[in-house]
Amino acid sequence: MLDSMAKRYGVLPSNLLANGDTFDLMVMDVAVNYEVIQNAKANKQPLSQDMLTREVGKDKLESLKEKYYGNK
């Protein structure tokens, strides 16, 4: 992700590491997903199931805990 983010915004990866933060990652994620949605609309293709079933908030955190740490 670091490489694609540096290419997209035209900065060196070292500069991105030194000055970037999690907000930058969120903006990149939103921008890329928006492009995917717009391309799908333009080509009259359905969105992938991954995009349609995204979880947010506490549900997402709980599922990640179960996935990576098991049911403790």
JOURTA-V589424 format. One record per helix or strand of 2 or more residues. SS is the DSSP state (~ for helix, > for strand). FROM is the first residue (numbers start at 1). TO is the last residue. If there is no record, write none. Layout:
BEGIN
SS:FROM:TO  SS:FROM:TO
END
This chain:
BEGIN
~:2:9  ~:13:19  ~:22:42  ~:49:52  ~:57:69
END
